[in-house]
Amino acid sequence: MRGRHIGEYQGFPPSGRTFEVSGQITFRFRGSKVAETWLNWDYQGLLEQLGAPETAG
């Protein structure tokens, strides 16, 4: 995903910075309908690109 931070996000005011993060989405279907969804993406990387302080971990 790519974008530009132009609105408030998780309490961070718009910075105008561009960002790019990677991740994956997995769907499990039951018949023709989505039964479950799993999402995994680089949330910490996004926050760092928006200017959030790094966290210990």
N, CA, C and O atoms as a CHARMM CRD file, in Angstrom:
* protein
*
  228
    1    1 MET  N      0.84200  -1.14600   0.00000 PROA 1      0.00000
    2    1 MET  CA     0.00000   0.00000   0.00000 PROA 1      0.00000
    3    1 MET  C      0.90700   1.23300   0.00000 PROA 1      0.00000
    4    1 MET  O      1.93700   1.26600   0.67300 PROA 1      0.00000
    5    2 ARG  N      0.50600   2.22700  -0.75700 PROA 2      0.00000
    6    2 ARG  CA     1.20700   3.50900  -0.79300 PROA 2      0.00000
    7    2 ARG  C      0.19600   4.62600  -0.58600 PROA 2      0.00000
    8    2 ARG  O     -0.98000   4.49700  -0.92500 PROA 2      0.00000
    9    3 GLY  N      0.67800   5.71400  -0.02800 PROA 3      0.00000
   10    3 GLY  CA    -0.22500   6.84100   0.13900 PROA 3      0.00000
   11    3 GLY  C      0.48900   8.06200   0.65800 PROA 3      0.00000
   12    3 GLY  O      1.71300   8.09200   0.78400 PROA 3      0.00000
   13    4 ARG  N     -0.30800   9.06800   0.95600 PROA 4      0.00000
   14    4 ARG  CA     0.19200  10.31600   1.53700 PROA 4      0.00000
   15    4 ARG  C     -0.65400  10.58200   2.77300 PROA 4      0.00000
   16    4 ARG  O     -1.87900  10.46900   2.73000 PROA 4      0.00000
   17    5 HSD  N     -0.01200  10.92700   3.85000 PROA 5      0.00000
   18    5 HSD  CA    -0.66800  11.16700   5.13400 PROA 5      0.00000
   19    5 HSD  C     -1.28100  12.57100   5.12800 PROA 5      0.00000
   20    5 HSD  O     -0.61200  13.55400   5.44300 PROA 5      0.00000
   21    6 ILE  N     -2.56600  12.64500   4.76500 PROA 6      0.00000
   22    6 ILE  CA    -3.22000  13.95000   4.63300 PROA 6      0.00000
   23    6 ILE  C     -4.32900  14.16200   5.65800 PROA 6      0.00000
   24    6 ILE  O     -4.92900  15.23600   5.69600 PROA 6      0.00000
   25    7 GLY  N     -4.60700  13.17500   6.47700 PROA 7      0.00000
   26    7 GLY  CA    -5.63300  13.30300   7.51000 PROA 7      0.00000
   27    7 GLY  C     -5.13600  12.69200   8.80400 PROA 7      0.00000
   28    7 GLY  O     -4.15800  11.94400   8.80200 PROA 7      0.00000
   29    8 GLU  N     -5.79200  12.99700   9.90300 PROA 8      0.00000
   30    8 GLU  CA    -5.39300  12.43400  11.18700 PROA 8      0.00000
   31    8 GLU  C     -5.49300  10.90600  11.13600 PROA 8      0.00000
   32    8 GLU  O     -6.44400  10.35200  10.58400 PROA 8      0.00000
   33    9 TYR  N     -4.51200  10.24700  11.71200 PROA 9      0.00000
   34    9 TYR  CA    -4.51100   8.78500  11.75900 PROA 9      0.00000
   35    9 TYR  C     -3.97600   8.34300  13.11200 PROA 9      0.00000
   36    9 TYR  O     -2.84400   8.66300  13.47300 PROA 9      0.00000
   37   10 GLN  N     -4.77900   7.62000  13.84700 PROA 10     0.00000
   38   10 GLN  CA    -4.39100   7.09100  15.15700 PROA 10     0.00000
   39   10 GLN  C     -3.82300   8.18000  16.06300 PROA 10     0.00000
   40   10 GLN  O     -2.87300   7.93800  16.80700 PROA 10     0.00000
   41   11 GLY  N     -4.39900   9.36300  16.00300 PROA 11     0.00000
   42   11 GLY  CA    -3.97200  10.46900  16.84900 PROA 11     0.00000
   43   11 GLY  C     -2.82600  11.30200  16.29800 PROA 11     0.00000
   44   11 GLY  O     -2.44100  12.30000  16.90700 PROA 11     0.00000
   45   12 PHE  N     -2.27400  10.90700  15.15100 PROA 12     0.00000
   46   12 PHE  CA    -1.18000  11.66400  14.54400 PROA 12     0.00000
   47   12 PHE  C     -1.76000  12.66200  13.54400 PROA 12     0.00000
   48   12 PHE  O     -2.47600  12.27000  12.62200 PROA 12     0.00000
   49   13 PRO  N     -1.45900  13.94200  13.71900 PROA 13     0.00000
   50   13 PRO  CA    -1.97400  14.93100  12.76500 PROA 13     0.00000
   51   13 PRO  C     -1.34300  14.73600  11.39200 PROA 13     0.00000
   52   13 PRO  O     -0.25700  14.16600  11.29100 PROA 13     0.00000
   53   14 PRO  N     -2.00400  15.19900  10.33400 PROA 14     0.00000
   54   14 PRO  CA    -1.47200  15.03300   8.98000 PROA 14     0.00000
   55   14 PRO  C     -0.06200  15.60600   8.85400 PROA 14     0.00000
   56   14 PRO  O      0.21000  16.72200   9.29700 PROA 14     0.00000
   57   15 SER  N      0.82400  14.83000   8.24800 PROA 15     0.00000
   58   15 SER  CA     2.21000  15.27300   8.07300 PROA 15     0.00000
   59   15 SER  C      2.53500  15.60300   6.62400 PROA 15     0.00000
   60   15 SER  O      3.53400  16.26700   6.34700 PROA 15     0.00000
   61   16 GLY  N      1.69500  15.14100   5.69500 PROA 16     0.00000
   62   16 GLY  CA     1.97900  15.32800   4.28000 PROA 16     0.00000
   63   16 GLY  C      3.01700  14.34400   3.75300 PROA 16     0.00000
   64   16 GLY  O      3.33300  14.35600   2.56400 PROA 16     0.00000
   65   17 ARG  N      3.54900  13.49200   4.62800 PROA 17     0.00000
   66   17 ARG  CA     4.57900  12.52500   4.21200 PROA 17     0.00000
   67   17 ARG  C      3.96300  11.41000   3.37000 PROA 17     0.00000
   68   17 ARG  O      2.80400  11.03700   3.55300 PROA 17     0.00000
   69   18 THR  N      4.76500  10.89000   2.44500 PROA 18     0.00000
   70   18 THR  CA     4.34500   9.70100   1.71700 PROA 18     0.00000
   71   18 THR  C      4.77400   8.48000   2.52500 PROA 18     0.00000
   72   18 THR  O      5.71400   8.54100   3.31800 PROA 18     0.00000
   73   19 PHE  N      4.07000   7.37400   2.30900 PROA 19     0.00000
   74   19 PHE  CA     4.40400   6.13400   2.99900 PROA 19     0.00000
   75   19 PHE  C      4.19300   4.96100   2.05900 PROA 19     0.00000
   76   19 PHE  O      3.46800   5.04900   1.06800 PROA 19     0.00000
   77   20 GLU  N      4.84800   3.86100   2.40000 PROA 20     0.00000
   78   20 GLU  CA     4.68400   2.60600   1.65900 PROA 20     0.00000
   79   20 GLU  C      4.86900   1.46300   2.65400 PROA 20     0.00000
   80   20 GLU  O      5.88700   1.38700   3.34100 PROA 20     0.00000
   81   21 VAL  N      3.88600   0.58400   2.72400 PROA 21     0.00000
   82   21 VAL  CA     3.96700  -0.57400   3.62300 PROA 21     0.00000
   83   21 VAL  C      3.56700  -1.83200   2.86100 PROA 21     0.00000
   84   21 VAL  O      2.83000  -1.77900   1.87700 PROA 21     0.00000
   85   22 SER  N      4.07000  -2.95500   3.33900 PROA 22     0.00000
   86   22 SER  CA     3.72400  -4.22900   2.71900 PROA 22     0.00000
   87   22 SER  C      2.94500  -5.07700   3.70700 PROA 22     0.00000
   88   22 SER  O      2.95800  -4.82700   4.91200 PROA 22     0.00000
   89   23 GLY  N      2.27600  -6.07200   3.18000 PROA 23     0.00000
   90   23 GLY  CA     1.50800  -6.97400   4.02200 PROA 23     0.00000
   91   23 GLY  C      0.81300  -8.01700   3.17600 PROA 23     0.00000
   92   23 GLY  O      1.07600  -8.15400   1.98100 PROA 23     0.00000
   93   24 GLN  N     -0.08100  -8.75000   3.82000 PROA 24     0.00000
   94   24 GLN  CA    -0.84600  -9.77100   3.10400 PROA 24     0.00000
   95   24 GLN  C     -2.22700  -9.88500   3.70600 PROA 24     0.00000
   96   24 GLN  O     -2.43300  -9.60000   4.88600 PROA 24     0.00000
   97   25 ILE  N     -3.16800 -10.30300   2.88600 PROA 25     0.00000
   98   25 ILE  CA    -4.51800 -10.59700   3.34000 PROA 25     0.00000
   99   25 ILE  C     -4.84300 -12.00700   2.87500 PROA 25     0.00000
  100   25 ILE  O     -4.62600 -12.34900   1.71200 PROA 25     0.00000
  101   26 THR  N     -5.36100 -12.82400   3.78100 PROA 26     0.00000
  102   26 THR  CA    -5.76000 -14.18900   3.46200 PROA 26     0.00000
  103   26 THR  C     -7.25400 -14.32600   3.71900 PROA 26     0.00000
  104   26 THR  O     -7.74800 -13.92300   4.77200 PROA 26     0.00000
  105   27 PHE  N     -7.96200 -14.88800   2.76800 PROA 27     0.00000
  106   27 PHE  CA    -9.39600 -15.11100   2.89700 PROA 27     0.00000
  107   27 PHE  C     -9.67800 -16.60800   2.93000 PROA 27     0.00000
  108   27 PHE  O     -9.05100 -17.37500   2.20000 PROA 27     0.00000
  109   28 ARG  N    -10.62100 -17.02600   3.77600 PROA 28     0.00000
  110   28 ARG  CA   -11.13700 -18.39400   3.74600 PROA 28     0.00000
  111   28 ARG  C    -12.59600 -18.29600   3.33800 PROA 28     0.00000
  112   28 ARG  O    -13.38300 -17.57100   3.94500 PROA 28     0.00000
  113   29 PHE  N    -12.93600 -19.03800   2.30200 PROA 29     0.00000
  114   29 PHE  CA   -14.29300 -19.01800   1.77700 PROA 29     0.00000
  115   29 PHE  C    -15.07400 -20.23100   2.24300 PROA 29     0.00000
  116   29 PHE  O    -14.52500 -21.32300   2.38400 PROA 29     0.00000
  117   30 ARG  N    -16.34200 -20.03000   2.47500 PROA 30     0.00000
  118   30 ARG  CA   -17.28800 -21.12100   2.69100 PROA 30     0.00000
  119   30 ARG  C    -18.33000 -20.95800   1.59900 PROA 30     0.00000
  120   30 ARG  O    -19.14400 -20.03400   1.62800 PROA 30     0.00000
  121   31 GLY  N    -18.29400 -21.85800   0.64600 PROA 31     0.00000
  122   31 GLY  CA   -19.15000 -21.68400  -0.52200 PROA 31     0.00000
  123   31 GLY  C    -18.67100 -20.47600  -1.31200 PROA 31     0.00000
  124   31 GLY  O    -17.49200 -20.38300  -1.65600 PROA 31     0.00000
  125   32 SER  N    -19.56800 -19.56400  -1.59700 PROA 32     0.00000
  126   32 SER  CA   -19.20800 -18.37400  -2.36100 PROA 32     0.00000
  127   32 SER  C    -19.05300 -17.13200  -1.47400 PROA 32     0.00000
  128   32 SER  O    -18.97100 -16.01000  -1.97500 PROA 32     0.00000
  129   33 LYS  N    -19.01400 -17.34600  -0.13900 PROA 33     0.00000
  130   33 LYS  CA   -18.90800 -16.20800   0.77500 PROA 33     0.00000
  131   33 LYS  C    -17.62000 -16.27600   1.59200 PROA 33     0.00000
  132   33 LYS  O    -17.11400 -17.35600   1.89500 PROA 33     0.00000
  133   34 VAL  N    -17.10500 -15.10300   1.93900 PROA 34     0.00000
  134   34 VAL  CA   -15.92500 -15.03200   2.79300 PROA 34     0.00000
  135   34 VAL  C    -16.34600 -15.42200   4.21000 PROA 34     0.00000
  136   34 VAL  O    -17.24500 -14.81100   4.78800 PROA 34     0.00000
  137   35 ALA  N    -15.68900 -16.44500   4.76300 PROA 35     0.00000
  138   35 ALA  CA   -15.99800 -16.90800   6.11300 PROA 35     0.00000
  139   35 ALA  C    -15.05000 -16.30400   7.14900 PROA 35     0.00000
  140   35 ALA  O    -15.46200 -16.00900   8.27100 PROA 35     0.00000
  141   36 GLU  N    -13.78800 -16.12000   6.77800 PROA 36     0.00000
  142   36 GLU  CA   -12.79400 -15.53600   7.68100 PROA 36     0.00000
  143   36 GLU  C    -11.78300 -14.73700   6.86900 PROA 36     0.00000
  144   36 GLU  O    -11.55800 -15.00400   5.68800 PROA 36     0.00000
  145   37 THR  N    -11.17900 -13.75300   7.52700 PROA 37     0.00000
  146   37 THR  CA   -10.14700 -12.92500   6.90800 PROA 37     0.00000
  147   37 THR  C     -9.02100 -12.71900   7.91100 PROA 37     0.00000
  148   37 THR  O     -9.26700 -12.43200   9.08200 PROA 37     0.00000
  149   38 TRP  N     -7.78500 -12.86800   7.44400 PROA 38     0.00000
  150   38 TRP  CA    -6.60700 -12.58600   8.26400 PROA 38     0.00000
  151   38 TRP  C     -5.80300 -11.50900   7.55900 PROA 38     0.00000
  152   38 TRP  O     -5.59500 -11.57000   6.34700 PROA 38     0.00000
  153   39 LEU  N     -5.35100 -10.51900   8.32500 PROA 39     0.00000
  154   39 LEU  CA    -4.59100  -9.40400   7.77300 PROA 39     0.00000
  155   39 LEU  C     -3.28600  -9.28300   8.54000 PROA 39     0.00000
  156   39 LEU  O     -3.27300  -9.31600   9.77100 PROA 39     0.00000
  157   40 ASN  N     -2.19300  -9.14300   7.81000 PROA 40     0.00000
  158   40 ASN  CA    -0.87000  -8.98900   8.41000 PROA 40     0.00000
  159   40 ASN  C     -0.13400  -7.92900   7.61700 PROA 40     0.00000
  160   40 ASN  O      0.07200  -8.08400   6.41400 PROA 40     0.00000
  161   41 TRP  N      0.27200  -6.82900   8.29400 PROA 41     0.00000
  162   41 TRP  CA     0.98600  -5.77400   7.60400 PROA 41     0.00000
  163   41 TRP  C      1.92900  -5.07700   8.56200 PROA 41     0.00000
  164   41 TRP  O      1.83800  -5.25800   9.77600 PROA 41     0.00000
  165   42 ASP  N      2.83700  -4.28000   8.01800 PROA 42     0.00000
  166   42 ASP  CA     3.90400  -3.63200   8.77700 PROA 42     0.00000
  167   42 ASP  C      3.39700  -2.34100   9.42000 PROA 42     0.00000
  168   42 ASP  O      3.70300  -1.24500   8.95100 PROA 42     0.00000
  169   43 TYR  N      2.62600  -2.48000  10.48700 PROA 43     0.00000
  170   43 TYR  CA     2.04000  -1.33600  11.17700 PROA 43     0.00000
  171   43 TYR  C      3.11300  -0.44600  11.80600 PROA 43     0.00000
  172   43 TYR  O      3.03000   0.78000  11.72200 PROA 43     0.00000
  173   44 GLN  N      4.11400  -1.05400  12.43200 PROA 44     0.00000
  174   44 GLN  CA     5.19500  -0.27900  13.05100 PROA 44     0.00000
  175   44 GLN  C      5.94200   0.54300  11.99300 PROA 44     0.00000
  176   44 GLN  O      6.27600   1.70700  12.21700 PROA 44     0.00000
  177   45 GLY  N      6.19800  -0.08100  10.84000 PROA 45     0.00000
  178   45 GLY  CA     6.86000   0.63500   9.75000 PROA 45     0.00000
  179   45 GLY  C      6.05500   1.83100   9.27500 PROA 45     0.00000
  180   45 GLY  O      6.61800   2.88100   8.96600 PROA 45     0.00000
  181   46 LEU  N      4.73200   1.67600   9.21600 PROA 46     0.00000
  182   46 LEU  CA     3.87600   2.79100   8.82800 PROA 46     0.00000
  183   46 LEU  C      3.99400   3.92800   9.83400 PROA 46     0.00000
  184   46 LEU  O      4.18300   5.08300   9.45100 PROA 46     0.00000
  185   47 LEU  N      3.88300   3.60500  11.12000 PROA 47     0.00000
  186   47 LEU  CA     3.95900   4.64700  12.13700 PROA 47     0.00000
  187   47 LEU  C      5.29500   5.38100  12.09200 PROA 47     0.00000
  188   47 LEU  O      5.33700   6.60000  12.25800 PROA 47     0.00000
  189   48 GLU  N      6.38000   4.65500  11.87100 PROA 48     0.00000
  190   48 GLU  CA     7.68700   5.29300  11.78300 PROA 48     0.00000
  191   48 GLU  C      7.76000   6.24800  10.59000 PROA 48     0.00000
  192   48 GLU  O      8.34000   7.33000  10.68800 PROA 48     0.00000
  193   49 GLN  N      7.17100   5.84500   9.47400 PROA 49     0.00000
  194   49 GLN  CA     7.18000   6.70200   8.29600 PROA 49     0.00000
  195   49 GLN  C      6.33000   7.96500   8.49900 PROA 49     0.00000
  196   49 GLN  O      6.57700   8.99300   7.87000 PROA 49     0.00000
  197   50 LEU  N      5.32800   7.87600   9.38300 PROA 50     0.00000
  198   50 LEU  CA     4.49000   9.03200   9.67300 PROA 50     0.00000
  199   50 LEU  C      5.09400   9.92500  10.74200 PROA 50     0.00000
  200   50 LEU  O      4.54400  10.98200  11.05000 PROA 50     0.00000
  201   51 GLY  N      6.23700   9.50700  11.31900 PROA 51     0.00000
  202   51 GLY  CA     6.92500  10.34100  12.28200 PROA 51     0.00000
  203   51 GLY  C      6.74100   9.94700  13.73100 PROA 51     0.00000
  204   51 GLY  O      7.16100  10.68400  14.62200 PROA 51     0.00000
  205   52 ALA  N      6.12300   8.79800  13.99500 PROA 52     0.00000
  206   52 ALA  CA     5.94300   8.35300  15.38000 PROA 52     0.00000
  207   52 ALA  C      7.28900   7.93000  15.94600 PROA 52     0.00000
  208   52 ALA  O      8.13500   7.42100  15.21000 PROA 52     0.00000
  209   53 PRO  N      7.50100   8.13300  17.24400 PROA 53     0.00000
  210   53 PRO  CA     8.75100   7.66800  17.84600 PROA 53     0.00000
  211   53 PRO  C      8.82600   6.14600  17.82300 PROA 53     0.00000
  212   53 PRO  O      7.80300   5.46900  17.92300 PROA 53     0.00000
  213   54 GLU  N     10.03400   5.61000  17.69300 PROA 54     0.00000
  214   54 GLU  CA    10.21100   4.15400  17.69600 PROA 54     0.00000
  215   54 GLU  C      9.89900   3.62300  19.08400 PROA 54     0.00000
  216   54 GLU  O     10.15500   4.28100  20.09200 PROA 54     0.00000
  217   55 THR  N      9.33700   2.41000  19.11700 PROA 55     0.00000
  218   55 THR  CA     9.03800   1.78000  20.39700 PROA 55     0.00000
  219   55 THR  C     10.01800   0.64900  20.64300 PROA 55     0.00000
  220   55 THR  O     10.53500   0.04300  19.70500 PROA 55     0.00000
  221   56 ALA  N     10.26600   0.37400  21.90600 PROA 56     0.00000
  222   56 ALA  CA    11.16000  -0.75000  22.25600 PROA 56     0.00000
  223   56 ALA  C     10.42000  -2.03900  21.98600 PROA 56     0.00000
  224   56 ALA  O      9.20200  -2.10500  22.15800 PROA 56     0.00000
  225   57 GLY  N     11.12000  -3.03600  21.57600 PROA 57     0.00000
  226   57 GLY  CA    10.42400  -4.29000  21.34300 PROA 57     0.00000
  227   57 GLY  C     11.29600  -5.24100  20.74900 PROA 57     0.00000
  228   57 GLY  O     10.88500  -6.36900  20.47500 PROA 57     0.00000
